[in-house]
Amino acid sequence: MPFIKNHARFFKGAALTGVFAFAAAGAAALALMRRVWGPVSMEQILFHLNVPLTGGVDANLRRLIFAAAAGAATVTALYGLFCGFCLRRGRRGAGLLAALALAGFALYAEWSVGVAGFVLRQFQTTALFDAVPEPQDARWSFPGAKRNLLVIHMESMEDTFNDAAVMGAPLLPELARLRKEHLHFKGFRQVRGTTWTTAGVTASDFGLPLLLPIGHNDYGDYESFLPGALSIFEVLERSGYALEFMFSSDCSFGGIENLIRTHAERPVVKDLRWFSRYRSDVEQNRGNGWGLRDRYLYERLKEDLALRAASGAPYAFFVETLDTHGPDTYYFLDPDVRPETRWHDFRDVIRAGSLMMGEFIDWVQAQPFARDLTIVVLGDHLWMGDTIAGHPLGDGRAVFNLFVNAIPRPERGIERLFSAPDFAPTILEAIGASLPGHRFGIGTSLFSGRPTMIEELGEKTYVAELGKTSARYNRFFKRPEGKPDRRAPLKTNDFSAGAPRLALSEPELFMRTGGSGAFQCAVFNSSDSLLSGAGDSPLRIRASVCAADGRNMPEYARTFPLPRDLPPQDAEYLQAAIPVPPEGTYRLQLEFVDEKDRPLAAAFETPLRTAAQWRYAAEDGGVPQDERIVLDGGAPCVAFAGAMEVYCHRDTLFCKLLDGRLSAKDLILRARRGGETVELTPRELRRASDQKFRWAAAPLDGAGLEYLEAGWRRGGAENVRPFSLLPAAKSALLREEQDFYAYARKLSRSKALILAAVNAPGQKPGLLAMRDGQILTLQRGAPGTALHFDGEEGGVYLDLNTYDEATAAQSRTRARLSIRVNGLEYACAQQGTNFVVFDPACGEALDRAACATPIPLDELAALLAGAQPETARRTGGEAPKLLHCPVDHRVPIEKGAFLASWTGGPYVARSGGRLYFQTPWEQVFKIKLLGGSESAGVAPLDRAVSAGFDGVISALPARGASADVGFIDGQGQKHAQSVDLTPLFLETDFCRYLRRLADPDHVVLISVLDEGARRLTETHRKLFAPLGLDLSLSGKRRWSYAAVSDGGKKVYEECAPGRIDITVDAAGLKIGLVSTGMEAGYESSIRIDCAEYSTQSPGMNIVVYDKKQKRVVDSVAFNTYADLSASRKDPAFKR
């Protein structure tokens, strides 16, 4: 009996614990989903239970899943102990608690997702979908002209974001402008089965909501997606369109990839996995944790749109943005987006999304292919939540929609009542399709006069019908009979059903003589096979030159591999170069060849002209520069977004024409000569084979540098901005010099820091740092030797390195070098010799240059000391040629601490003991700056340290504990703010920050997240010594590190490969630290008396507690992986 009694008690306890565990796990799962995705529907839960989370689980989501699981397990374990206690003593509390837990979970589930209502609706039926035809019975046509198509789904973008009453300010002014200029439908309602990304995309692509009735679908076969339904992909592909899809995330997440591959025969899919495989710039373009940043996506989209337009074949693009993906705690503001107003919450991200989309649409509208392209911009669904950044969103919300360059006009106006399925037929009719009854799926075209389903039935009835079971809808999950579930494997390099094509963007090529000429060729796989350069029969592309008389010139021929394997309908650019024949007229032939150089298809020919100069289009003279030299070595003057940029190089103004509608005759260039304003005459330059842009040029012809104007005329109106070349003049002598020996002579007269690094395969590496003729370091090594120097000179921190890095190929290495100043990389990263010229007086890099020749540093040091290059001249050796790299003049502004700004006026930041003012060009000649001792004001140009497209950057000394900063406007009115210059949070330079930490009143707490050692040097280790810390982290990549220093004395310090989680007492404070290197998780925590202060950003997180003030005075993270930049999230620790 005791045996049976004990077993009965055991099974009863196990059963109760199981019930409690189910309730706890279910509640934790629902809470996790609401935390990550906001309010979710029962359909969304069923969908993700059937579709794996492949590709969507990043480090932050893994951490949340772990926390939810750990919480549920802990509560269940405690309940198990309580249950055992109750059963042993015959008490009933365990059963009651399990019942309460189950009831609580049921109530929470009903409140969260409406489980009861969902289950009840499964026993009701609807005829809503009965009229949807079978895919094989569907009909459509394109009776007239048809347009190319670009559909962009903007993540969680809705009209509410532009309501100032809701958000505190209108966040979408660019999208609001586009809405007025083009077509926007009003009256959207979000309905069941369209409330998350996959469902929203399904609705707009199929004309169907995504509904998953229990027990009536085959979605467990997640490798197919609604195989019994028809999507717009089939319509487009069978109508001759090439389909391309672009995502910044892994599109296997949420079944998106299966959706595409189920309904498109030959789709080209580019997602995070594709970019990681074929692009080398992915890691530096990561965004909010879900994938790549939107700015990167738009740049790649521009390239592919131009590529598709060059093909001449119809195409349809489908794109998904990502930056605005929730939750709103995933704050990622693109570093290249600079909104005028910042809120330091998720509103910044939404504002940036509008800016980027506005810039992109404006760019497309300026391209020659814009007239043949219809653009559709849709929010994929409403924001998943009722609030964003603490702002309640209210009722009457609608996703954003925009139709640009649609063929028809709406018959009933733009005020309709519609839902997401209505977008599918609207998209098709926008590009010229004719649909029976103007319907597709259950959607109705908004261009037609026919009522939508929601208008016919009424909103309440329509929503109710969507929740019911439909036998016709269930068949969408069934694969039609006769439709194969697997496609036949592709053949390779088979041209039997059509050959691929080659094309150049220009009708005639132009190359400069005196070396190799680069060109860009578009490769289009219009065949039904895979194009591959691997295997037994690799495909290659041959470029050959023929003389004007047709004679072949084999000495100028070259053969190139394919840029990559190309599946059907894919396209890619081939970047190639050939030796340039002497000045004259030729023909360039391009053709596909096999491994024995035998032609496989007809050759493509284009005229080729060569000349010594960059010629004018009218063939009357030219200029000696080329596009690359102007972009890299020219001084950026003024820019008009999406239209034109102006550079100056060797006393010539170069206008880069971004707007396809602009020509040289539209441009305005003015300068002052002899006290008078004169018009300069720009002339269009012939497009060279390696050019990306159109250009026009105008010599200055002795005009002054102080005041110039640039712009254009259109429709009788002028758009003109002033600028000055005075700030750029001091570095022009260096930037414009291409002869190495002449460059060295100019450097020998400079007072700036001269830094050089040499490294090339098989060559001796070297490092050199000099100032005023004095050598700071001169190092040489054997080939493959790693060299290093770090130190301080004139308040500037230097870090120079050469090293060899292993490549993917076995037994291969790549020679690398690095020149860092104040943590920022300035080297051109070109093998050979790299130069950086840095002026400590203004905190600016004057020049960045490189040459392919590894120059002996002994000779270089002698040249910089003033010696003549006698050896080289005596032997008749040709001087090495320099290439210059652009210098970012905004570094002091971008890396400095913000102090003040005025709309239309200067932006003021503090960096390195100086006040930096960035003044827009429109105000440079009107205002005077106030700051430091300049109480009467000083002209921006008088204290200018650099200039660029954004205007002039001027520097004033930052003296004293406070300063009045501002400006005096053109009417003599003073605008000023008094700012405190003493707070620790105004320090953004890592080394200067460490010096300020050595204070007896400071308690310094440190926690490393992800990577803390990559950018640390011996100089940094010495700066940690006054804190009593050894900085044992040095040299230990991806380790965890935590430390506490109280008044310069070490309280705690630990470095370990695994997770660090410690609690210590210091200065009467209860301190908790968590640090995780890359392999130990993703968490940083710095708690003081249970309050969290860590910035929780990758790198070294530092919190400083002031014992006198009895409060935290700073919380900052320095990016010790990349550039030692400072980031502060808490508004209390930023101006």
N, C-alpha and C positions, 0 to 999 in steps of 0.2 A: 504493500500500500504506500509506504513512503516514497518508493521508487516511482510509482504511477503519479503520485501527488506532485513530486518534484518535476516530472516531465510535463505534466499538465501546466504547472506554473511557468515552466520555461517556454512552452509554446504560446501560452497566453501573453507572456511578456514580449516574446518576439513579435506576435501579431500586433500588439498595441504599439510597440516601438516602430514597426513597419508602417502603421497608419500615421503615426506622428512624423516619421521621416518623409513620407509621401507629402504630407501637408507642408512640412518645413521646406522641402526641396521645391515643391510647386510654388510656394510663396516667394522663395528666393529667386527662382527663375523668372517669375513675373516682375518682381522688383528690378532684376537685372535688365530685362527687356525695356521696361519703362525708363530706366536710367540711361541706357544707350540709345534706344530708338524712340523714346517718348511713348505716348499711348498707342497701343497696337490692337489690331482686330483679331478675331478668331481665325479668319482666313489666313492672315499673315503668320500666325503661329503654326497652323497646319502646313502651310507652304514650307516653312523653314524646318519643320520636323521631317518633311519628305526630301528636301533639297539640302545637301550638306553645306556647311559654312566655309567651304574651300575658298581660300584667297581673301577672306574678309576678317580673319582673326589676327589683329596686330598685337603688339606688346601691351598696349593699354587695355584692349578688350580681354586679353588673356589674364591680365591682372584682376580685372573686374570679375571674370568668371571664377578665378581662383578664390577671390574674396567671398563671392556668393556661396560657392561650394563649401569653403571652410566654415563660413558662418552657419550654414545649414547643418553640417556635420557636427559642429561644436554643440549646437542646441540639441541635436538628436542624441548625442552622447550624454549630455546632462540629463535629458529626459530618460534615457536608458537606466542611468543610476537611480533616478527618482522612482522609476517603475519597479526596479528590483527591490528597492526599499519598501515600497507599498505592498508588493505581493508577498514579501516575506512576513510582513506584519498584518496581513489580511485587510489592508485599507483599500478604499475604492478611489482614491484621488487620481491614480494613474489613468484609469479608464475615462474619468471625467475630463481630465486634461487633454487626452487624445481626442475625445469627442469635440471639445472646444477648439482644439487646433484644426481639426478637419472642417468644422463649421466656419471657423474664421477664414480658412483658405477658400472655402466655397463662396463666402461673401466677398472676399477680396477678388476672386476670379470673376464673379459676376459684375462687380464694380469696374474691374479693369477691362474685360473683354466681352462681357455679355454672354456667358456660356449658355445659360438657360434659354435665352431667346434664340440663340443660334441652333441649339438642339431641336427646339420646337418647330423652327422653320423647315427643318429637314423632312418633316411629314406633310408639308404643303407643296403644291406644284404650281408652276407658272407656264404660260404660253409665250412669254416675252421673247424667247430665242427661236421660236418655231419657224419664223420666216427667213432665218439666216440660211442661205443656200449651201449645199455641199460644195467643197472646194472645186470639184470637177465641173460643177454646174455654174459657177460664178462667171460673170461676163463683165468686161470693161473694154474701153478703147481710148486711143489718143487721136481724136479726129483732126486736130490741127497741130500747131506748134507745141512742143513740149519743152519744159525747162528742166535744167539740172536742179538738184535738190540738196539742201543742207538743213538737217534737223538737229537742233541743239537742245538737249534736256538740261536745264539748270537745276541743280539739286536744291529741293525745298524752297524754290523761289516763288513768292506770292506777292500780289499787289499791295497787301497790307503793309509791307515794309516801307512803302513810300508815303504812308500816312503819318504826318508829323504829330497828330494828336495821339497816336498809338506809340510810336517809336521815339518821340521826343524831337525828331528832325526827319525830313524826307531822306531816305537812304538810297533811293534809286533815281536820281535826277536824269542820268543818261538813258536809262530804260524808259523813263517817262517821256523824254524828248523823242526817242525812237517810236514810242507808241503814238505820239501826235503826228509824226512824219509819215508813218506807215499804217498798217491795219492791226487793230486790236479789238477782240470781241469781249463784250461785257455780259455778265449773267452766269458765270460758272458756278457749278455746285459739285462738291466732292462727294462721291457716293461709294457704296460698299464695293470692295474689290478693286479699288484704285488708290488706296491710301499709303502704299509704300512704293519704293522705286520700281521693283519688278512688276508690280500690279499697274502702276501708272504708265510704264512703258508698254505693257501688254495692251492697255486700253487704247493708247494713241497709235499703236501699230497694228492691232487686230480689230479695233472697233468693239472689243469685248472686255468686260471686267474680268478679273482673275478670281474666280470663286471655286472653293474646294469643298464640295459637299461631302460629308462623312460617308465612307463606304461606297461611293459611286464614281470613283475615278481610279486611273492607273498611274497616279503621279509618283508612286513608288519607283517607277521606271523614269528616274530623273534625267536620263540621258536624252529624252525627247521632251518637247515642250508643246503642249496642245497640238499634237500631230494631225488631229482631225479638223483643225481650223485653218482659215486662210488669212495670211497677213499681207500688209502692203509690200513686204519684201518679195513675195512671189509675183505680185503684180508688177513691180518695178523690174525685177530680173527678167521676167518673160517679155517685157516691153523693151528690152535692150539696154537696160541700165547696169553699169558696174556698181556693186555695193561695197562700201567701205565703212567700217565701224571703228571708232576711236574712243578709248576709255583711259582715264588716268589711274584706275584701280584694276584689280584682277577681276576680269569679267566672268570668271567661273563662279564667283560669289553670287548667290541668289538665283542661279539658273540662267543668267543673261546669255552666257555663251551657248547653252543648249537651246535657248529660244532662237538665237541667230542661226545656228547650224542645222536646226530642224527645218527651218523655213527658207533658207537661202542655199542654192547649189554651190556657188563659188564666192562666198563672202571673203573679204579681206578684213581681218580682225587685228587691231593693234591695241593692246592693253598693257598693263604694268609688266607682265611677263615678256611681251614682245619688245617693249622699250628696254628692259633690262638685258635682253639678249643682243639687240642690235644697236643700241646707243650707249655711248660711254659716259654720258652726262646725267645719268639717272639719279645717282646718290645725292648729288648737290641740288636736286630739284624735288626732293621729297616734300610733301605738304603736311596735312593735318593728321597723319597716321593711317588714313584709309588708302593713300596712294600718292600720286604725283600732284604737284601744284597746278592750278588752272592756267597760270601764265605760261608754263611750259607746254601745256596742252594746246593753247591758242597758237603758239609759235610753230609747233609741229603741224597744226591744222592749216596754217597759212602755206607752209611748204607743200603739203599734200594737195591743197586746193589748186595751187598753181600747177602742180604736176598733172592733176586730173584734167584741168582746163587745156593743157598742152596736148593731151591725147586726142582731143576732138571727138571722143565717144561720150554718150550720155552717162552721167554718174549720179549717185545718191550717197550722201554722207550722213551718218548718224553718230552723234557725239554726246557724251555725258560729262558734265563738270562735277567737281568734288569739294572744293574749298568750303562750301556752305553746308556740308553734311554735319548733322548734329552728333552728339549733343552740344549745347552751346558752351560747354566747358572745354571742348576741343578747339581752343582758340588758335588759329593760324592766320596771321596777316602776311600776305605775300611781301617779301622785302623790296620788290620792284614797284610796288603800288604805294603812292603817297597821297592819301586823301587830305584835303585841307583841314578837316576836323577829325579829331580822334576821341573816342570814348573809352578806349582800353577795355572793351568787352566785345561780344560777338557782333555788335552792330558794325564795328570796323570791318569785319569779314564780309558782311553783306554789302557794305558800301564799296569795298574793293571789287566784289563781284560785278556790281553795276558799272564801275569804271572800266574794268577789263572787257566786259561785253560791249560797252559803248565804243571803246577803241577798236575792238575787232570788227564790229559791223561797219564802222566808218572806213576801216582799211579795206574791207571787201568792196564797199560801194565805190572806192576809188580805183579798183582794178578793172582791166579791160574785160574780164569774163563776168563782171557783175550783172550785165544786162541779160545774160542767159541763165542766171542762178536765182532760184527762189529760196529764201531763208525763213525757216520756222523756228522760233524760240519758245520753248514751253517749260514751265515749272513741272517737274515730274510728279509732285504731289505737294500738299500743304505742309508747312513746318509741323513736325511730329511733336506737338505739345501745344498747350494753351498759352504759354508765356515764352519769351525769349529775352535773355539778358535782363530778367526781372520785369519785363513789360508785358502785361496781359494783352493778348492779341484780339480778344473780343469776338464778335460774330460777323457774319457777312464776308468771310474771307474767300479769296479766289486766287488760283494759281495764275502766274504771269503767262501771257501768250502774246506773240508778235508774229505777223506775217509780212515779210518784205518781198516786194516784187512779185506778188501773186498775179496770175493771169486774169481770173474773173474778178468781178466786184460783187459784194453781197447784195442779194435781191431784197432783203428785208432789213438792211441796216446792220449795225453792230450790237444793238441791244437785243439779246436773245436769252433763253434759258437753256443751258446745255451742260453736259458733263464730259469727262475725259474721253469716252468712246467716240464722241462726235468729232474728235480731232483727226481720226484716221481718214474718213472720207474727205474732210476739209483739206488735209494735206495733199491727197491725190488730186482733187479738183484744182488746188492752187497751182499745180504744175501742168494742167491741161488735160487731165483724165476726164472721161465721161463714164459715169456710173449709173446703172439702172435704178431709177427712183432716188438718185442722189444719196444712196445708202451703202454702207459697208459694215458688216457685222450688225450691231444694233445702233450704230452711229449714223447720224444724218449730217450731210455737208452744211456748214454754216453759210456757205455762199449761195445756197439754194433758198427758195421760199418755202420749202416743205418744213412742217413742224418737226422738231426733234422728239424723241420718245418721251423725254421728260416734260415737254410742252404738251404732247398729246395726252399723256396719262395724268399729269399733275405730279409735282415733286413727291408728295407723300406716298401716292400709289406706286410710282416708279421705284422708289427706294424699297418699299415693302416687297414688290415683285422680285427685285434683285436678290432678296434673301431666301427665296423659295427654291425648291428643287426643279430642275428641268431635264427631261430625257434628252432633248436636243443638245443642251449644253454638255451633258455628260459624254456625248459622243465626240466632243472636241478633244477629249482625252484619249480616244481610241484611234489607233493608226488605221487609215482607210485600207480596205483590201486592195492588194496589188501594189501598194506603195512600199518600196523596200525600206527596211530600217537601217540599212548600211549602204553607203555609196561605194561604187567600184573604186579601187585604188587608182591614183593618178599615174599616167605614163610620164616618162621623163624625157625632155628635149625632143618631143614628137611634134613635127610641124605639118603632119599630114592633113589636119583639119584647120589649118591656118597658122601663119607665122607671126611671131611677136614683132613689135615695131620699135624703131628708134627715132627720136625727134630732138631737135634743138629749138630753144625758145626764140632765137633770132633767125630771120631769113638769110642773114649773111654773117659769117664769123670775122672778127677782127682780132689780130694778135700783134703784140709788140715784139720786134726782133731782138736778138741778143741773148737768147737762152731758151727755156722751154715755155710753151704756151699752154695754160690750163683751159679746159673747157668742161662744160656740164652737159651731159646728154641724158635725156629721159628714156628709160627702158620700159616699154609697156608689154605685158604678157597677155596678148589678145588670143593666145592659143588655148587649147583645152588641156595642156600638159604642164608639168612642173618644169620650170627652167632652173637648171642646176649647173654649177661649175665644179661639182665633185663627181666622183664615181669613175667608171671606165670610159665614159664618153663625155668629158666636161665641155660645157659651152663657154665660149669666150667672145669677146668683141674686139675687132680689129679696126684701127684707125689708120688710114693711109692718105698720102698727099699726092695729087696729080697736078702737073704743070698746066698752064693755060692751053697748051697744044695737045693735052690729053696724055702726055708722057707720064708714066708712073715714076715716083721718086722714093724708092724703097728705103733710103737712108733716113727718111722722116716717118716711117711707119712704126707703129707700136701695137702690141696686143695686150688686152686687159682682161682680168677675170670679171665675172659678174659681180655687181655690188653685194649681192646676197642671193640665196635661192628665192625664186619668185613663183608663187602659186598662180593659177589662172586668175585673170582680172587684176592682178597686183601690178604696181608700178614703183619704180625707184629711180633716183638719179645716179648716174655714173660720173664720178669726179675723176678726170684723167688729164694727162699732159703729154704733149708731143714736142720734139725739137721744132723750133720755128724756122722756116726757110727764109732766105733773104727777102728784102722788101719787094713786093710784087703781088700779083693776083693768081690764085690757085683754086683748086677744088678739094674739099675734105670728104673722103669716103668713109662711111661707117657700115660695118656688116657683121653678122653673126658667123663665127667659124668654129670648126671642131678642133680636137686636140692636134690635128695635123695641118691646121690653118686652111682647111678647105671651106669655101663659102657654103652656108646652109640656106640662105635666102637672098633675095635681091638686096643690093647695097643701097644705102641712103646717102645722098650727096647734098652738099651745101657749098656755096661760094666761100672762099677764105681770102682775106686781104691781110697783108703784113706791112708794118711800118715801124720806124724807129720811135715815133712819138704817139701819144694818145691823141688821135686825130679828132678835129671837129667834124660834125656830121656833114658839113658842106665841103669837106676835104681841103679847106684853106687853112693850113697850119694846124697847130695843136699845142699841147702842153707836155712836158717831160714826165709828169707823174702818172701813176695809175691809181685805180680805185683803192687798192689795199694800202698804198702809201698814204693816201689822203685820209682814209679812215683811221689808220694807226698813228700816223705822225702829224696829221693836221690838227689845228686848234678848233674845237667845236665852238661855234659862235652863237647861233640862235636856231631854234627849232619851232616848227608848227606841227603839232601832233597829227600824224597820219597824212601830212601833205608835203612838207619839205624840211630839210636840215641844211644848214650852211656851215661850211668849214673854210678855214684859211690855211694855205700851204704855199710857201715860197712866193709871197706877195700876189697870190691869186685866190679869189673867192670861188669855192666849188659848191654848187647847189645840188644836193641829192634829192631827186624828185620821187616822192613816195606816192603821190596822187597821180594816177594814170591820166587824169584830165589836164594836168599842168604841162606846159611846154615852155621853152626858153623865152618865147615872145610874151608870155604872161608875167614874167618875173620882174620884180623891182629891186634894183641894187643901187644904193646911193652912198656917196662919200663926200667928205669935205676936202677941197683942194684949193689952197691959197685963200682961205676964208670964204669960199663959195661952195655950195652944194652942187655936185655934178652927178649925172646919171651914168652908171656903168652899163655896158651892153653885154649881157650874158649870151653865150652861144652854146648850143647843145653839142655834147661830145659823142662820138661814135661809140656804140656799146661794144666793149671788148669781150672776148670769149669767156673770160673768167669773172665777168662782172655780174653782180646781183641786182644793181640799181641803174636807173637812168641818171645822167649828170648833165649839168650845164656849168660853164666856167666863165669868169670875167677877171682879167688882170686889174690890179689896183692902179697901175700906171702912176705911181707917186702920190696917191691919195693919202691923207692923214689917217692915223690909226685910232684917234680918240673917239670919233663919232661916225657911225655908219648906220645904214638902214637896209633891211631886207624884207621882202614880202612878195605879193603878187596882186594882179588885177583880175577881177572877174565880174562881168555884168556891170561895168562902170564903177564898181566899188574897189577900194584898196584895202588890203590887210597887211599892215606894215609894222615892224618892230625895230627899235633902235638897238645897237650893240656897240661894243668897243673892242679893239684888238690890243689895247695897252696891257692888260693883265697877262696875255699870252706871249707878249713880245720877249719877256725875260727868258723864257724857256724855248723860244722858237729856234734859236741858233743850234740848240742841241737836238730838238725833235726833228729838224729838217735835214740834219747832216747824215749822209749815208756812207761817206768815206771814213773808214775806221781811224786812219792816222790824223785826219782833220778833226775828227770827233775827240781824239785823245788830246790834241793841242788845246781845244776849247775847254776840256775838263781840267787841264793843268792850271787854268786861270780861275777855276771855280772855287768858292769857299764852302761848297756843299760837301756832304758825305758822298764818297764814291765807293760803291760796293760792286764787287765782281765775283762771279762763280763760274768755273770751267768744268765741264764734264761731257764726255762723249765716249762711245764704245771703243775700247782699246787704247784710249788716250789717258794721259796723266791728269787727274783732277786737281783743282786748285781753288783757293779762296783768297780774296784780297779786300781789305777795307782801308781807306785812306781819307784824310782830311787835312787841308792846308799843306799838302806835300808830306805829311807825316803818316807813316805806315802804322795802322792799328793791328793788323794781322796780315801775314803773308804765309800761306800754307800750300805745300805741294805734296802729292802722294803718288804711289804706284797705281797703275790702272786697276780699277775696282775698289780702291781704298775709300773708306768713308771718312770725310773730314767734317769738322764742326768748329764753329766759333760763336760765342755769345758774349755780350758785354754792353756797357752803357757809354754813350758818347754824346755830350751836349744835351743830356736829358732825353736822348733817344735810345731805345733798347733794340739791339741788333741780334739776329739769329740767322747764321749762314750755314748751309749744309750742302754736301755732295754725298751721294750714295747710289748704289745699284739696287734695282728692284726686280724681283723675279716676275716673269710674264707667264701667261697661260701655256705658251709653248715650252716643252721640256728643254732643260739646259740652256734657256735663253734668259738674258737679263736686259733691263732697260736702264741706261744711265740717267739719273735724275739729279736735280739740284733745287735749292731753295734759298731765297733771300727774303727774310722777314724783317720788317721794321715795326716796332710797337705791336707785334703779334700779327700783322697783316702781310700777306704774301704779295710781293711785287715782282718777282722774277717772271720773265716771259715764258719760262719752262720750255725753252727750246734747247736741244742738244748743241753743244758748242760753248760759246762764251756769252754770259748774260750780264748786263749792267743795270744798276739802279742808282740814280742820282737823287739824293734826298736833302732838302734844305731844312735843318733843325730850326732855323730862325722863324719860319712860317709854318712848320709842321706839314709840309707838302712834298710829295715826290715830283721832281721837275721832269724826269724822263725815265723811261724803261726801254731798253734796247737789247738786241741780241744779234749775234752773227754765227753762222754755222762753223766757222773756223775756230778750233781751240787755240787761243792765243797764249803763248808762254807768259806767265804772270811776272817773271823777272823783267822781261821786256816791257810789259804793261806798266809796272811800277815805275820804271825808269822814264817812260813816256809821260806818265802823270806827274812826275817830278820835274818835267821840262826838257828831257833829253830829246834829241832828234832821231827819227827812225832811219839812221844811216844804213844799218845792215840790210834792211828790206829794200831801201831805195837803190843801194849799190848793186844788189843782185837782180834788180829789175822786177821784183815780185809785185804782183797786182795787189792793191790794198783790199783787205776784206771788206765786204759790203754789210752794212748794218740794216736791220729791220727794227722799226720802233713799234711799241705796243701802247695802246691808249692808257692814259692815266686818269683814274677816277678822282676828279677834283673835289668831290663832295665828302671825302672821308672825314674831315674834321666836323662837318655838320652831321653826317650819318652816325658816326661813332661817338660824338660828343653828347653832353647832357643838355637837354632842352631847357631853355630859360624863359623865352617869351616869343610871341609871334603876333602879327597883325594881318588881317585879310588885305591882300594887295600890297602889303609892306614887307619889311625884312623878317626873317626867321633867325632867332638868336640861340646859339648853343655855346657851352663852355667846354673846352678841351685843352688839356696840357697847359694850364695857366694863362689861356687867352680866351677872349670873347670873339666868336666867329659870327659874322652877320652874312646871311645869304639874301641878297636883294634882287628881286625880279628886274629884268632889263627895262620894263616899262617905267620903273621908279628910279633906276640908277642915276639918271641925269636930273632928277627933280628933288631928291631928299638929301638930308645930311644925317649921319649916324651919331647916336649918343651912347657913350659907354666908357667906364673908367674915368679918366681925367678929361675926356673930350666933352666938356659941358657946353661948348659953343657949337658942337657938331663938326663932322668931318665928311667930306664927299666920299662915297663908297669907292670910287676909283683911286683916290689918294692913298687908301690903305688896302688896296686889293692885293690878295695873294694868288688868286686864280679866278678863272671864269669858265663858263660852259653854257649849255643850253638853258639851264635854270636861272642864269644871271651871274652876278659877281659875288664872290666870297671875299669879305674883308676881315682883317684881324686887328683887334685892339687889345692892349694888355689888361689882364684881370687883376687889379691890385686891391688890397684891402678885404675886409670881411663882407662888404656889400657893394653894390653898384647900381646906379640908375641907368638902365638900358632902354633904348628906343630910337626915335628918329624925329627930325623936324621936317614936316611936309613942305610942299611947294608954296603953300600960303603962309608959311612961317609958324604954323601951329605945332606945338610940341606934344609928342606921344611917348610917354615913358612909364616904366615900371621899376620899382625898387626891388632888387632881388638879393637874397642872402646867398653868398658864395661859399659858406662854410660847411653846409651839410655833407656828410660822407657820401650820400647817394648821388651827389653831383660828379663824383669821380668815376670815370669810365675806363681809364687806362689801368691795366692789371698791375703793372709794377708800381705805379704811383699809389694805387689803392693799397697794396701790401705795405708800403712805407707808412701810410696813415693808420694802419691797424695796430702798430706798435705804440699803444697808449695804455698807461696803467689803469685807466678807467674802463677799458674795453674787455668784454668777454666775447671771444671769437669762436664761433661754432661752424664746422665745415662738414659737408657731406657730398661725396662724389656720386654722380649718376651717369652711368654708361661708360664714360671715358674721362679720366682725369690727368693722364700723364703725357699725352702725345705732344703737346706744345710746351711742356715744362722744360726749363733749361737750368744750368748751374746758377745763372743770375737769379732766377726765381727761388732756388733752394736757399741762397744766401739771404733773400728778403724774408723768408719764413723763419730764419734763425732768431731774430729779435722776438718772435712770438713763442720761443722755446720749442719750436717744432722741428723735427728732423726732415720732414717731407720725404719720408721713406717711399713715397709713391713714385718718385722719379725712376723712369726706366721700366715701370711695371704697367704695361698697357692693359687696359680693360679690367683692372683690379678695382675692388672696393676700397674706399678710404674715408675715415672719419676722424675728427680731431676736435679738441676743446682747449683753448688757451685763455687763461685768466690773468690779465695785466702783464703779459709777456712770459708767463710761466705755464708750462705744459701741464694740463690736468689729465688729458687722455689723448692717445694717438694710436691708430691701428690701420694697417694695410693688409688686405687678405684677398685671395682670389674668389672667395665666396661672399655671401651676404653678411653684412655687419649690422647688428641690432643691439644697441647698448643703452643703458640708463646710467647717468652720472650726476653727481652734485657738484656745483661750482657757484661761488658767490651767493649762496643761499637759494640757488635756483635748482629746480628739478628738471634735468635736461635729458631728452630722449633723442637718439640719433639712429637713423637707418641709412645705409649706403649700399648700393648694388652696382657693381661693374656690369659690363655688357652681358656676361655669361651667368650672372647671378640674379637676374630679374630686371625690373624696371621701376625702381622706387627710390625716392630721396625724401627723408623726413627729418626735420629739425624742430623739435617741440620744446617749448619752455613753459613749465607749469601746465602741461597738457594742451597748450595752444600751438597750432602748426604755423611755422614761419618760412619753411623752405620754399624757394621759387619753383622747385621740382622741374628744373630744366636740365638738359644734358650738359655735363661739364661739372665744374666745381661750384656747388651751392654754398654760399657764405651768409651767415646771420651774425650781426654785431649787436650786442647788448651793452648799453652805457650804464655803468653802475651809479654815476652821479644823477643822471636823469631818470634812472629806474625804468627804462623802457628800451625796446628794440629801436635802433636808429637806422638800420639798413638791412635789407634782404636782397641779395643779388646772386646771379649765376654767371660765371665766366666760362665761355665755351672753350674748354681746354682741348677739344678735339680739332677745331677748325682755326679760328682767328683770334681767340682770347677776347672776343667782344662781350660786353656786359649786357645782361637783360634783367629787367625788373618788372614784375607783373603787378605787385601791390601798388595801387595809386598812392598810398601813404609814403612810398619811397621813390617817387618820381615827381617832377615839377608839373 
